[in-house]
Amino acid sequence: YAKQLGLHVGFGMAASGRVEPALEEDVYRAAAEAGADRFYMYDGAGAQIPEAMAYCVRRLRDIVGPGAELAVHCHNDFGLATANTIAAVQAGATVIDASVNGLGNRIGITALEEIVAILTVLYGVDTGIELAQLAPLSAVVSQTFEIPIPRDKPVIGDNLFTHEADNHIAQILSGHWYAWNAIKAETLGRTNVLNIVPRCLHKLPTG
């Protein structure tokens, strides 16, 4: 019916990978035969592991055919949303559901800033998204929803480019930013923060 209205149709089961395989296959195949354009592999419970996610995406490809568009939607209950998303992309998914700061139901879903940085820096994928805009966007979302960004949040947390150890600071001051960071701070619109703690010299008592 949706196709008859000229709509672009996406279809998926909320419990993909957790239902009886034969039923899942029948349902996705019926959707494909009805003309669905995009097929989602959902990890609605956030309980998938990367190996299983990759298998499910490859299996979905076999069910709906090579020309179909595959998408992935991963929740982060176990902190695996980003890893599962990468596994899905490696297995053939070309559409990713993500939200700024990973906000979403319960623990949230794949964080936009994490998946964009990973695909761009570690995999060399041009996502069309400017890395330097991720932090400002994240800050706007944080302020709007009044949800603070943890200092140790990957990619956008304040601690990412904060250095306190002597050997870290020495390398940064020497221009060797790559010694302790995998990405240049300026690439993400950030700067290195060097917490240099002065040494206190105490005189030993005499006599």
N, C-alpha and C positions, 0 to 999 in steps of 0.2 A: 504493500500500500504506500509506504514512504517513497519507494522508487517511482511509483506511478505519479507522485506529486513532484518529481524531479529533484528530490533531496539526495544529498550525499550521505549515505547510511553507514554508521559504524555499529558493530555488534560485538558483544562479548558477554561471557558468563562471569558473575562476580566471584565465583569460587573456582576459577580456572585452575586446573591442576590438582583439585581436591575432590572432584566428583568422579563417579564411575566412568572409566575411559570410553566405553562403548556409547554411553549416553552423551558424553561430551562430543564425541566424534559425530554422532547423529545430529546433534543440535547445530554445530558449526557447519556441517555439510548442508543442512537445510537452509541455513542463512546464506551460504554461498550460492546455492541454487536459486534462492529468491532474489539475488542480485546485490547483496551487501557489498559495499566498497572497501570497508576497513574492518579488520578483525582484531579485537583486543585480547591480549593475554593479561588477565587481572590477577594480582596477588592481593585480594581484598582483605585478607587476614594478616598480611605481613609475615607469613610463616614459611615463605618459599626460600630455598637456598639457590645460589647461582647455578650449580650444576643441573638442578631440576628445572630451573627457569629456562636455561638454554635448550634442554630436551623438549620442554613443552612448546617453545616457539618453533623449533624445527618440526615437531609433530604437527603443529597447527598449519605450518606451510604445506606439509604433505596432504592435509585434509582439504584445505581450501584452494590449493593450486598455486603455481609459481607466480601468477600475475597479480595476486591479491596484495593489498597493503596491510602490513602487520604492525600493530601498535602494542605498547606495554604500559601498564599502570601498576606501580609498586608502592605498597605501604611500608612503613619503616619501624614496625613493632620491635624487631630484633636488630635494628641498625643496619639492615642489609638492602635497603631500597636502592641505594646507588650501585652497589655491587650487582644486584639482580638486574638493574636496568642495563648496565654494561654487558652482562651476560646475554641479555635479550638482543641487544644491538649486534653483538658478535654472531648471534644465531640467525639474524636476518630481519629483526624489527627495524623499521625506519621512522616510526612515530613514537615520541616519548611524552608521557604526561609528567609534568613537573610543576612545582610551585616555588615562588620566591621564599627563601628561608625554610623550605620544606614544610610549610604550613599545610594543615589539612586535618581530616578527621582523626581522632585519637592522637597518635604520635606523628601523624603527617605522612607525606609521600616523598618521592624523590625530590631533592632540593635542586632548583634550577641552577644556582650558582655552582654547585658541586659538579653536576653532570656536564655543564658547559665547559668549565675549566678542565675537567678530565678529558673530554673529547678533543678539546682544542690543543691542550699542552701535551698530554700523554699519547694521544692517538693521531694527532695531526688532522683532525676533522674541522672543516670550516662550517661552523654552525650559523654564521651570519650575525652572531651576537658579539658586541664589543665587550671584551673582558673588563676594561676600565670602568664600565658602567654598572657592573654587578654590585659593587659595594654601595654606591649611591642609591641604587634601586632597593637594595636590601635594607638600607637605613630608612627609606621612606616607608616601606612595608612595616618595618619594626615599629616606627613611630605611629603609623596609622592604626595598627592593631594593638598597640601597647604591649607588645611581646618582646622583651629584651633579647638581644643576640648574645649568646654565651661567648665569653672571651676566647674559648678554645674551639669555636665552631670552624670547621674546615672552610678554607677559601676566604671567608669574610670576617672571621673572628679577629679581635685586636691582637691576640697573641701570635698570629701567623708570622708577623714580621717584627716581633719583639725579641731582642737578644740581650741576654744577661751574662752568659758564660764568657770568660776572658778570651778563649780561642775563637768563639763566634765573633765577638766584637772586633778583634784584631783583623780577622779576614774581611769583615764588612768595611772597616776603615781603609783597608788596602785595595778596595775595589773588587774583591773576589766574592761578590754576592752569592755566586753559585755554589760556594763551599757549603752553605747551610740552608739554602733555599732552592727549591726546584723550579721556581718561577721568579722573575724579577719583580720587585715590589711595584715599580712604576707601571708594569704591564697591567696590573690590577687596579691602577689608580691609587696606589698606596705608597708609603715611605717606610723605611726601616726605622725602628725605634731602638735606640741603644741605651740600655739602663746601666750606666757606668757607676759602679759603687766605689767611692773613694776609699782607699786603704787607710785605716787608722793606725798610726804607729805609736806604740806605748813604750816609754822608757822603763827599762828593768830597774827594780830597786837596787840601790848600791849599799855596800856596807854589810 
